[in-house]
Amino acid sequence: MFHFNQLNRSEVERFEAPLNKNIVEVCLDDLSVNPTGDPTWTPVHCVMPTRYCEFAERIRNLTVYDDDVWVVTFPKAGTTWTQEMVWLITNGLDYETASKVNVTERSLFLELFAAINAIELPDTISLVEAMPRPRNIKSHLPLALLPKQLWTVKPKIVYTARNPKDVTTSYMHHYRHLHGFQGSQQDYLDGILADKLIWCPQIKHATEFWRIMENHGDHVLFLHFEDMKRNLAEVIRKVCDFFGRSLSDQEIKQLEQHLSFDTMKDNKSVNYDHLVSNVAKAMGREQTDFKYCEFAERIRNFTVFEDDVWIVTFPKAGTTWTQEMVWLIAHDLDYETATRVNLTERSVFLELNTFFTDLEVPDTISLVEQMPRPRHIKSHLPLALLPKQLWTVKPKIVYTARNPKDVTTSYMHHYRHLHGFQGSQQDFLDAILADRLNWCPQVKHATEFWRLAENHRDHVLFVHFEDMKRNMSEVLEKVGGFFGKSLSSGQVERLEKHLSFEVMKDNKFANNQNLVSYLNEAMGRKIPDFRFMRKGQIGSYKDELPEEYVNKLKLAEMSCRTTTCCQRQVTISVPLTALDTRHKMFSYRVIDSQLTTDLHHQQIEIRLNDTSAIPDGQQKRTPAHCVITPTYLDAAERIRNLTVYEDDVWIVTFPKAGTTWTQEMVWLIDHDLDYGTASKVNLLERSVFLELSWVILGCPGDTIQQVEHLPRPRHIKTHLPLAFLPSQLWTVKPRIVYCARNPKDVAVSYMHHYHHLHGFTGPKEVFLDGLLADKVLWCPQVKHALDFWNVRQLDHVLFLHFEEMKKDLTSVLLRVMEFFNKQYNEAQLEQLADHLSFDTMRKNPSANNMALCKGIESISGRKVEFECVYKLVDDSKD
């Protein structure tokens, strides 16, 4: 009757929850009963734990009676609401029984014990079979897995559907807190989109029932959760008609009140508190009061006014600072009120009461509702959980973002001293990286608002904490303009002083010390030295976070920017997350590529907008773009504005065009053939790869800073094309050596390099197609060389050919010596040529890039075959 598709464990493990592990796809083979009437019908499968396979036929063959009442939904689509409504309507509004007998007994969940394999449950199929008639039965199974007699006996079936996005959000909390799911939000969302969660696929679950309405409208009623929210009385009448019942207006009003969210959530017969408790106990989990869940829909449906002002941030990203700034600007700099009324009253924290489970806190949602207009409202909620009317009513919203590493450091102190966290620093850092702290995930919190701000600039302002620190007056003017306010230079100066960290931290009406004192007293804690406004610095993470976690946080930021880029195939001129600076010098677009690896998850095509500093010979040419990773955006302007010295030496090439060979040759010639130092100090340190840490995921350190701190004369390597190099190269004019190579040989060598070092696992055709389409890192390849060919006449540029180095290295050495004003005798030239031979270079640990291979192994966790990386390709014909 069925077949069962085993799923790839490595793929689905991250989607599974402890309550129902080892999932499979259950597929119906027996099409003898076809409720759709469509001979081409292909039944939708259902994801269930393997335990369900034992009971699939038993459920499919269940005896159905014509007086049965079935409530079918996808999870979190309004199931309990529908069950209670239907039971009461079909049982003569018997509120007394409804208050004594739990809905789980009045309307049995058919497949429950077959869907749960982690705890022992009664045989719910047998319980359904033994129920007194008429039976009320609940199921989350899709149409194809339900009893086949439903379509011949034709009992009444009520199906409730809900907006899939709201289902997804609600099921996410349900899956985590009830099923025990421990993965990240991204894991969950990937799972539901891939139809790999229990009872999935979600959308087809509803569409299949919608399709059968034409043939089964006499015994199937299709309801919408949204209709129940908007006009429950009308839905009640519709259900009454379906069951042939008649209710008076007063009875409908009474039922409507009984079914209201506030009544249902406190009704022990329907709110499933006992189920949450029993599951937590059975699973050995600490039972938690998920207080926010009680208020989630109330916040989502919150009434918004167009004159509201919303301050939204992730915690410790500059919230209080922004609140005070915005309140004063919007209230015409009313310092008198600001020094009488606490900021917590002037700008109320919407969801505060939903996060305290052990303390009595006023209902802050009601406080906001009762505030005189215009209301100032603070929230740490992510975009998806904020009131939906924000995007239709369109009040002013100010979002402040901050460097995630500084947020992490500040939130760590806040979490310990205010929230009472007692774990170790490592525990906290592991938790924030896993998105397991309140209001997480952190980085996506900002990236979602960044993406949104572009399309809602009329009512969303995105502010950077770092800009407020570096140039507050400019931010004040920007915020003033957003609110239609004009500030004089004197007003800006006074406000800037009022908002200075030194003034704010001592301002009892804005520094939140009252909250610290209250929590210390209420929780019986004594933390006399803790200040809510602690340091307010940029870069404080460098003194407090272990380098291991700095790199992990950097990797998380990169991954999130990559994910964000993947979702937007457009050209924009600003980064997609809260960076320290905004890029007006460059524009970029995400490119679709099959060439991603564990070292670079996504690629962008970046272009130079400011062509004012293009060298002679290039003015008439459009600067080549560059294919690079999104993380490079953090460094693009830093590199373009890098300070250059006239005694610098720059080695520029496209990858695999003879870079290492040229680096070693040039360094030795410029350093008077100092073989001693060359053998002791690795070439990676003598000739630093400028952009490396900003291109390769997980690369430790900051290679730009490493270049800045090199002793002069500095030797610097780069694969960047001409347009992205420091603009001062063409005014200060240090020596630049460019090495070019036959593009076909480069292609073959780079293919091996990309496979063995970068970790590319695709076929060679994909790589070569990508190279031809200029979609490989540091592309375009040919234009890279042509741009430098066009400036070869400049006195400080030397253009070399790899092929000349192979055919007559001595002649090339003489050219380089002349370029550096060096003279060496014949014996020295012979010694240098021998040192630079392929066999010698390959065995030279200071120059053969073995250290780089080991570094990649450490970052990626995979073995790098050195012999394959260090392979000379002489002839691409093979």
VEXTIVEX-621591 format. One record per residue (C-alpha): x, y, z; residue in one letter. Coordinates in pm, whole numbers, padded with zeros to 5 digits, always signed. Example, Ala and Ser with C-alpha at 12.3 -4.5 7.8 and 13.67 -1.06 7.14 Angstrom:
BEGIN
+01230-00450+00780A/+01367-00106+00714S/
// end
This chain:
BEGIN
+00000+00000+00000M/+00294+00232+00077F/+00661+00267+00011H/+00905+00453+00233F/+01194+00667+00109N/+01494+00664+00339Q/+01641+01015+00362L/+02010+01098+00361N/+02104+01108+00730R/+02379+01365+00679S/+02128+01599+00511E/+01830+01566+00746V/+01999+01525+01083E/+02008+01900+01137R/+01630+01922+01082F/+01531+01651+01327E/+01397+01694+01679A/+01442+01449+01970P/+01068+01382+01989L/+01053+01225+01642N/+01393+01124+01505K/+01485+00905+01207N/+01245+01052+00954I/+01136+00898+00624V/+00909+00997+00337E/+00586+00797+00342V/+00440+00757-00009C/+00103+00609-00106L/+00114+00344-00381D/-00247+00219-00367D/-00454+00464-00577L/-00773+00253-00577S/-00947+00535-00388V/-00884+00871-00554N/-01062+01162-00380P/-00941+01420-00634T/-01126+01272-00933G/-00813+01344-01137D/-00675+01029-01304P/-00329+01190-01317T/-00323+01250-00941W/+00015+01192-00779T/-00036+01171-00401P/+00176+01400-00187V/+00417+01219+00041H/+00447+01290+00413C/+00758+01314+00630V/+00718+01100+00941M/+00945+00911+01184P/+01021+00551+01093T/+00788+00436+01373R/+00494+00555+01164Y/+00569+00293+00898C/+00436+00023+01134E/+00096+00193+01152F/+00051+00350+00808A/-00173+00071+00670E/-00369+00047+00994R/-00459+00417+00967I/-00527+00394+00594R/-00771+00104+00661N/-00934+00258+00969L/-01309+00205+00984T/-01490+00535+00931V/-01849+00614+01033Y/-02077+00864+00866D/-02132+01049+01197D/-01757+01097+01254D/-01628+01455+01267V/-01274+01506+01141W/-01059+01816+01198V/-00757+01811+00965V/-00481+02074+00952T/-00111+02120+00908F/+00044+02183+01254P/-00001+02537+01395K/-00265+02633+01139A/-00541+02680+01400G/-00598+02317+01495T/-00695+02354+01861T/-00911+02656+01787W/-01097+02460+01519T/-01129+02150+01739Q/-01289+02343+02024E/-01524+02535+01796M/-01635+02225+01606V/-01677+02011+01918W/-01894+02271+02090L/-02112+02331+01782I/-02164+01956+01726T/-02227+01894+02097N/-02495+02154+02163G/-02259+02409+02322L/-02193+02177+02616D/-01957+02413+02798Y/-01978+02208+03117E/-01831+01894+02960T/-01585+02108+02766A/-01456+02252+03094S/-01424+01910+03261K/-01291+01694+02978V/-00973+01800+02799N/-00997+01861+02426V/-00730+01592+02378T/-00989+01340+02502E/-01293+01494+02330R/-01118+01526+01992S/-00853+01254+01972L/-00526+01300+01781F/-00533+00992+01557L/-00164+00940+01467E/-00005+01090+01778L/+00158+00776+01917F/+00273+00674+01566A/+00443+01012+01516A/+00629+01019+01849I/+00910+00769+01889N/+01093+00918+02187A/+00837+00857+02463I/+00580+00590+02544E/+00223+00695+02458L/-00110+00511+02454P/-00217+00359+02122D/-00416+00658+01994T/-00547+00460+01694I/-00706+00210+01936S/-00838+00497+02146L/-01009+00643+01836V/-01155+00304+01749E/-01293+00269+02101A/-01445+00622+02120M/-01823+00649+02168P/-01997+00776+01854R/-02019+01037+01717P/-01637+01058+01727R/-01438+01380+01695N/-01097+01305+01545I/-00798+01528+01482K/-00518+01462+01230S/-00223+01641+01070H/-00187+01376+00800L/-00210+01486+00436P/-00498+01373+00220L/-00319+01064+00079A/-00241+00910+00419L/-00584+00956+00580L/-00829+00663+00599P/-00953+00582+00250K/-01310+00534+00375Q/-01330+00912+00429L/-01407+00940+00059W/-01669+00662+00043T/-01843+00689+00381V/-01817+01070+00365K/-01820+01191+00726P/-01792+01562+00796K/-01436+01695+00756I/-01328+02046+00856V/-00993+02158+00714Y/-00831+02480+00840T/-00553+02651+00645A/-00334+02945+00745R/-00084+03179+00582N/+00223+02955+00532P/+00458+03225+00660K/+00266+03253+00989D/+00250+02874+01013V/+00625+02861+00961T/+00686+03111+01241T/+00451+02943+01487S/+00570+02593+01403Y/+00929+02708+01458M/+00859+02791+01822H/+00648+02476+01860H/+00921+02260+01704Y/+01184+02401+01935R/+00995+02409+02263H/+00771+02103+02232L/+00960+01873+01995H/+01295+01974+02147G/+01457+02092+01822F/+01803+02228+01901Q/+01922+02356+01565G/+01946+02715+01449S/+01666+02921+01300Q/+01833+02878+00959Q/+01835+02499+01003D/+01464+02502+01081Y/+01376+02728+00789L/+01591+02523+00552D/+01409+02214+00678G/+01058+02343+00625I/+01145+02484+00282L/+01294+02148+00186A/+00984+01967+00322D/+01194+01772+00571K/+01001+01839+00894L/+00732+01616+01045I/+00400+01634+00854W/+00559+01823+00564C/+00517+01922+00285P/+00333+02221+00430Q/+00180+02405+00134I/+00073+02098-00064K/-00099+01977+00253H/-00348+02264+00211A/-00364+02281-00168T/-00464+01914-00197E/-00761+01971+00032F/-00851+02287-00156W/-00857+02093-00485R/-01104+01829-00361I/-01364+02087-00258M/-01529+02069-00599E/-01602+01695-00563N/-01650+01677-00186H/-01802+02012-00087G/-02098+01829+00072D/-01882+01677+00345H/-01563+01886+00344V/-01552+02242+00480L/-01242+02450+00407F/-01176+02728+00660L/-00915+03003+00677H/-00743+03092+01002F/-00737+03456+00891E/-01118+03458+00852D/-01150+03326+01205M/-00931+03613+01326K/-01116+03882+01129R/-01476+03771+01170N/-01517+03470+01395L/-01894+03512+01420A/-01928+03468+01045E/-01711+03154+01052V/-01920+03012+01340I/-02234+03059+01130R/-02064+02889+00837K/-01968+02589+01052V/-02320+02575+01196C/-02466+02559+00844D/-02221+02282+00754F/-02339+02072+01051F/-02704+02169+01017G/-02707+02357+01347R/-02865+02689+01433S/-02738+02930+01700L/-02892+03253+01823S/-02697+03579+01809D/-02647+03556+02186Q/-02515+03198+02159E/-02278+03300+01882I/-02155+03591+02093K/-02100+03357+02390Q/-01913+03105+02173L/-01708+03384+02018E/-01602+03495+02367Q/-01519+03137+02467H/-01303+03099+02155L/-01119+03430+02198S/-00740+03402+02229F/-00733+03547+02582D/-00992+03294+02702T/-00842+02998+02517M/-00487+03056+02643K/-00607+03043+03006D/-00847+02749+02951N/-00673+02441+03091K/-00903+02215+02891S/-00767+02342+02560V/-00433+02524+02613N/-00219+02209+02614Y/-00023+02313+02927D/-00051+01954+03047H/+00096+01826+02719L/+00391+02066+02740V/+00451+01957+03099S/+00421+01585+03025N/+00649+01600+02720V/+00911+01802+02908A/+00901+01554+03196K/+00915+01249+02968A/+01206+01392+02769M/+01397+01487+03085G/+01390+01854+02986R/+01353+02138+03228E/+01001+02268+03199Q/+01012+02631+03099T/+00746+02895+03105D/+00750+03006+02742F/+00591+03334+02836K/+00657+03512+02509Y/+00444+03255+02325C/+00140+03386+02512E/+00196+03732+02367F/+00341+03659+02023A/+00014+03698+01831E/-00091+03997+02039R/+00230+04176+01937I/+00202+04061+01577R/-00154+04201+01558N/-00070+04515+01755F/-00242+04834+01633T/+00011+05074+01482V/-00042+05447+01420F/+00127+05649+01149E/+00270+05896+01403D/+00437+05618+01605D/+00817+05621+01632V/+00984+05281+01663W/+01342+05218+01780I/+01449+04866+01686V/+01787+04709+01764T/+01953+04391+01874F/+02045+04428+02245P/+02359+04633+02318K/+02376+04779+01968A/+02320+05138+02084G/+01954+05117+02181T/+01940+05363+02471T/+02162+05609+02286W/+01930+05596+01984T/+01615+05623+02199Q/+01734+05942+02367E/+01857+06095+02042M/+01538+06020+01852V/+01304+06126+02134W/+01476+06464+02168L/+01485+06533+01794I/+01121+06432+01750A/+01020+06646+02052H/+01199+06965+01945D/+01487+06919+02192L/+01261+06924+02501D/+01544+06877+02753Y/+01318+06988+03038E/+01086+06687+02999T/+01381+06460+02924A/+01527+06548+03267T/+01197+06486+03449R/+01057+06176+03283V/+01264+05859+03262N/+01347+05731+02914L/+01180+05399+03002T/+00851+05591+03022E/+00910+05817+02723R/+01016+05528+02495S/+00851+05210+02625V/+01005+04864+02575F/+00721+04682+02399L/+00794+04315+02477E/+00970+04359+02815L/+00705+04182+03022N/+00709+03879+02791T/+01069+03796+02880F/+01043+03790+03259F/+00911+03460+03392T/+01014+03493+03759D/+00926+03858+03821L/+00607+04055+03826E/+00644+04313+03550V/+00367+04543+03426P/+00204+04450+03096D/+00427+04663+02874T/+00215+04589+02566I/-00084+04748+02742S/+00137+05038+02853L/+00230+05104+02491V/-00134+05079+02384E/-00227+05342+02643Q/+00058+05584+02566M/-00041+05932+02447P/+00035+05983+02080R/+00280+06020+01919P/+00417+05708+02088R/+00788+05619+02107H/+00833+05242+02121I/+01146+05034+02169K/+01183+04670+02063S/+01454+04408+02021H/+01230+04178+01820L/+01345+04073+01474P/+01156+04193+01170L/+00936+03883+01143A/+00792+03914+01495L/+00717+04287+01492L/+00360+04412+01435P/+00260+04345+01076K/+00091+04684+01049Q/+00436+04847+01052L/+00458+04773+00679W/+00110+04902+00588T/+00066+05199+00823V/+00434+05292+00778K/+00531+05484+01092P/+00890+05605+01134K/+01132+05326+01228I/+01495+05383+01327V/+01715+05073+01330Y/+02064+05089+01483T/+02325+04823+01405A/+02669+04768+01553R/+02975+04555+01482N/+02859+04205+01590P/+03183+04139+01775K/+03138+04450+01991D/+02772+04361+02044V/+02881+04015+02158T/+03125+04160+02410T/+02876+04408+02553S/+02590+04158+02557Y/+02812+03911+02745M/+02847+04153+03037H/+02480+04250+03013H/+02369+03885+03010Y/+02578+03804+03315R/+02505+04106+03531H/+02149+04190+03429L/+02002+03856+03319H/+02190+03665+03589G/+02379+03429+03356F/+02622+03218+03559Q/+02799+03016+03290G/+03150+03064+03156S/+03260+03303+02883Q/+03292+03004+02653Q/+02935+02897+02733D/+02805+03242+02639F/+03009+03266+02320L/+02908+02917+02210D/+02543+03010+02273A/+02548+03335+02077I/+02724+03165+01786L/+02454+02897+01792A/+02180+03165+01810D/+02056+03035+02146R/+02031+03359+02345L/+01734+03589+02385N/+01656+03787+02070W/+01902+03584+01860C/+01999+03533+01583P/+02216+03842+01613Q/+02366+03907+01268V/+02050+03824+01073K/+01862+04065+01298H/+02056+04347+01132A/+02081+04207+00779T/+01704+04168+00753E/+01654+04535+00838F/+01935+04639+00605W/+01763+04466+00316R/+01430+04617+00415L/+01561+04972+00452A/+01638+04994+00080E/+01273+04953-00014N/+01127+05151+00278H/+01354+05454+00297R/+01055+05682+00345D/+00984+05533+00687H/+01289+05320+00781V/+01624+05475+00874L/+01924+05246+00919F/+02188+05392+01153V/+02534+05260+01241H/+02662+05276+01599F/+03011+05334+01461E/+02894+05642+01268D/+02743+05778+01589M/+03079+05735+01760K/+03287+05881+01478R/+03068+06167+01360N/+02762+06221+01577M/+02684+06563+01429S/+02641+06408+01083E/+02410+06140+01225V/+02206+06406+01409L/+02152+06596+01085E/+02055+06273+00911K/+01802+06180+01182V/+01673+06537+01186G/+01613+06520+00812G/+01435+06185+00852F/+01189+06348+01094F/+01160+06670+00894G/+01344+06869+01160K/+01608+07134+01098S/+01878+07178+01363L/+02107+07478+01390S/+02480+07427+01448S/+02429+07540+01809G/+02148+07290+01862Q/+02356+07012+01710V/+02648+07100+01934E/+02433+07098+02249R/+02259+06774+02156L/+02590+06610+02071E/+02719+06698+02417K/+02398+06572+02583H/+02437+06242+02399L/+02808+06198+02475S/+02887+05877+02658F/+03023+06060+02963E/+02701+06261+03001V/+02466+05974+02917M/+02619+05725+03162K/+02560+05969+03449D/+02212+06077+03333N/+01976+05898+03572K/+01683+05965+03337F/+01846+05780+03048A/+02115+05542+03178N/+01879+05258+03284N/+02043+05226+03627Q/+01691+05220+03775N/+01633+04892+03588L/+01965+04751+03715V/+01876+04843+04076S/+01525+04696+04047Y/+01650+04365+03908L/+01927+04339+04167N/+01674+04389+04444E/+01405+04167+04295A/+01648+03882+04223M/+01835+03919+04552G/+02164+03996+04377R/+02434+04245+04466K/+02631+04379+04171I/+02721+04730+04286P/+02972+04814+04013D/+02772+04713+03707F/+02667+04999+03481R/+02400+04946+03214F/+02600+05186+02998M/+02938+05019+03037R/+03197+05146+02784K/+03033+05236+02455G/+03354+05185+02261Q/+03442+05063+01913I/+03665+04758+01898G/+03652+04664+02268S/+03611+04302+02162Y/+03984+04294+02077K/+04070+04315+02450D/+03810+04065+02572E/+03727+03797+02319L/+03962+03504+02252P/+04099+03509+01897E/+03931+03173+01832E/+03588+03327+01890Y/+03671+03648+01703V/+03741+03430+01399N/+03422+03229+01454K/+03216+03547+01482L/+03383+03680+01169K/+03294+03357+00992L/+02933+03387+01112A/+02916+03745+00978E/+03059+03630+00645M/+02816+03341+00621S/+02523+03566+00698C/+02626+03826+00443R/+02661+03542+00193T/+02311+03416+00272T/+02175+03768+00241T/+02351+03820-00091C/+02214+03492-00222C/+01861+03622-00174Q/+01910+03943-00373R/+02022+03936-00737Q/+02058+04312-00769V/+02334+04569-00797T/+02365+04784-00486I/+02629+05022-00362S/+02624+04943+00009V/+02698+04632+00213P/+02416+04412+00334L/+02495+04422+00703T/+02602+04664+00970A/+02957+04743+00861L/+03184+05010+01002D/+03163+05216+00680T/+02936+05238+00379R/+03082+05194+00033H/+03014+05472-00216K/+03337+05405-00401M/+03220+05067-00531F/+02906+04895-00652S/+02850+04525-00681Y/+02605+04253-00769R/+02576+03894-00657V/+02662+03641-00925I/+02518+03295-00962D/+02805+03048-00954S/+02859+02676-00913Q/+03215+02743-00802L/+03161+02797-00430T/+03381+02604-00189T/+03432+02576+00186D/+03672+02873+00161L/+03426+03102-00019H/+03053+03033-00004H/+02938+03306-00241Q/+03083+03543-00499Q/+03010+03899-00609I/+03113+04109-00904E/+03249+04440-00772I/+03312+04754-00980R/+03493+05078-00912L/+03267+05384-00923N/+03528+05651-00847D/+03765+05650-01145T/+03937+05978-01056S/+04263+05804-00967A/+04310+05585-01274I/+04671+05581-01408P/+04786+05715-01744D/+04699+05476-02022G/+04379+05363-01857Q/+04156+05674-01870Q/+03988+05569-02195K/+03922+05216-02075R/+03638+05108-01850T/+03803+04959-01541P/+03769+04583-01523A/+03541+04446-01255H/+03661+04183-01010C/+03499+03861-00892V/+03551+03834-00520I/+03375+03717-00202T/+03121+03934-00013P/+03359+03960+00283T/+03592+04169+00068Y/+03338+04451+00096L/+03465+04514+00447D/+03809+04587+00306A/+03750+04737-00040A/+03783+05104+00061E/+04059+05027+00311R/+04269+04880+00032I/+04181+05152-00218R/+04283+05417+00039N/+04587+05230+00172L/+04889+05448+00241T/+05163+05369-00012V/+05536+05445+00028Y/+05777+05511-00256E/+06006+05228-00139D/+05724+04973-00144D/+05756+04679-00384V/+05433+04537-00526W/+05401+04196-00693I/+05076+04181-00892V/+04953+03878-01085T/+04647+03679-01170F/+04653+03353-00966P/+04885+03081-01097K/+05067+03318-01334A/+05404+03279-01158G/+05330+03474-00840T/+05546+03284-00589T/+05833+03258-00835W/+05821+03635-00896T/+05791+03713-00524Q/+06102+03513-00432E/+06303+03650-00727M/+06212+04014-00658V/+06263+03988-00280W/+06612+03843-00319L/+06720+04093-00586I/+06589+04384-00379D/+06752+04249-00059H/+07102+04197-00198D/+07060+03820-00233L/+07005+03768+00143D/+06962+03390+00129Y/+07008+03364+00506G/+06692+03563+00584T/+06512+03405+00291A/+06571+03060+00441S/+06463+03161+00793K/+06160+03381+00721V/+05875+03238+00516N/+05789+03417+00193L/+05434+03461+00332L/+05586+03698+00590E/+05845+03861+00364R/+05596+03939+00085S/+05249+03962+00243V/+04931+03869+00053F/+04733+04192+00096L/+04368+04080+00062E/+04398+03718+00180L/+04207+03740+00511S/+03926+03935+00342W/+03866+03676+00071V/+03909+03338+00241I/+03651+03236+00502L/+03800+03169+00844G/+04143+03308+00759C/+04282+03438+01091P/+04418+03785+01142G/+04400+04096+00925D/+04640+04084+00630T/+04583+04452+00548I/+04694+04544+00898Q/+04987+04306+00858Q/+05092+04498+00545V/+05053+04831+00726E/+05286+04712+01001H/+05554+04565+00774L/+05900+04723+00816P/+06001+04929+00516R/+06075+04863+00239P/+05757+04654+00225R/+05704+04372-00023H/+05335+04321-00098I/+05160+04058-00308K/+04812+04091-00455T/+04587+03931-00716H/+04357+04232-00735L/+04309+04392-01077P/+04442+04739-01142L/+04119+04927-01059A/+04105+04789-00703F/+04464+04852-00603L/+04552+05151-00381P/+04501+05475-00570S/+04832+05609-00435Q/+05022+05355-00648L/+04985+05600-00936W/+05091+05913-00745T/+05356+05787-00501V/+05484+05548-00771K/+05649+05259-00588P/+05793+04975-00794R/+05533+04735-00933I/+05623+04404-01095V/+05347+04238-01293Y/+05385+03882-01421C/+05158+03747-01697A/+05125+03395-01832R/+04961+03214-02125N/+04588+03220-02025P/+04543+02855-02125K/+04824+02742-01895D/+04687+02963-01620V/+04347+02799-01667A/+04484+02448-01619V/+04707+02538-01326S/+04431+02739-01157Y/+04192+02446-01206M/+04421+02216-01005H/+04477+02492-00749H/+04102+02554-00713Y/+04038+02184-00666H/+04314+02095-00421H/+04361+02419-00227L/+04020+02589-00247H/+03831+02260-00214G/+03628+02280-00534F/+03467+01940-00597T/+03288+01997-00927G/+03389+01867-01270P/+03657+02047-01470K/+03397+02157-01727E/+03220+02363-01459V/+03546+02530-01359F/+03649+02604-01716L/+03304+02736-01807D/+03322+02956-01498G/+03664+03088-01594L/+03548+03168-01946L/+03242+03344-01803A/+03462+03538-01559D/+03296+03383-01252K/+03607+03251-01076V/+03780+03445-00796L/+03992+03739-00915W/+03849+03719-01267C/+03836+03846-01536P/+04163+03672-01622Q/+04266+03818-01958V/+04159+04177-01878K/+04363+04149-01557H/+04679+04128-01768A/+04563+04368-02042L/+04503+04649-01792D/+04863+04624-01675F/+04991+04581-02029W/+04841+04921-02104N/+05042+05088-01824V/+05371+04904-01890R/+05525+05225-02023Q/+05517+05382-01674L/+05864+05410-01519D/+05763+05230-01201H/+05592+04931-01369V/+05780+04625-01492L/+05581+04377-01703F/+05719+04021-01707L/+05618+03704-01892H/+05617+03366-01721F/+05722+03207-02048E/+06036+03426-02067E/+06126+03321-01714M/+06099+02958-01823K/+06296+03001-02148K/+06570+03241-02035D/+06558+03316-01664L/+06896+03491-01670T/+06770+03755-01915S/+06471+03819-01693V/+06695+03848-01385L/+06899+04113-01565L/+06582+04310-01644R/+06466+04294-01284V/+06813+04394-01157M/+06809+04697-01387E/+06457+04787-01265F/+06584+04783-00903F/+06922+04944-00987N/+07110+04634-00869K/+07423+04474-01014Q/+07535+04116-00951Y/+07819+03919-01107N/+07784+03611-01323E/+07835+03368-01034A/+07568+03541-00828Q/+07330+03527-01122L/+07398+03158-01166E/+07337+03095-00794Q/+07011+03292-00806L/+06892+03108-01115A/+06961+02776-00942D/+06777+02895-00628H/+06478+02987-00843L/+06471+02659-01036S/+06150+02457-01004F/+06312+02166-00820D/+06483+02395-00568T/+06172+02608-00513M/+05957+02299-00466R/+06185+02172-00185K/+06226+02514-00021N/+05996+02526+00285P/+06034+02904+00302S/+05894+02956-00046A/+05695+02650-00155N/+05367+02751+00015N/+05358+02439+00230M/+05273+02672+00522A/+04974+02801+00325L/+04855+02445+00260C/+04876+02368+00632K/+04683+02685+00708G/+04407+02585+00466I/+04395+02240+00626E/+04344+02406+00964S/+04067+02633+00836I/+03881+02379+00626S/+03940+02060+00822G/+04034+01869+00505R/+04361+01730+00374K/+04540+01941+00112V/+04755+01742-00129E/+05074+01948-00145F/+05208+01761-00447E/+04893+01850-00640C/+04905+02216-00540V/+05273+02263-00617Y/+05254+02132-00971K/+05404+02312-01267L/+05192+02303-01581V/+05408+02366-01885D/+05166+02277-02157D/+04788+02320-02139S/+04745+02100-02448K/+04741+01792-02225D/
// end
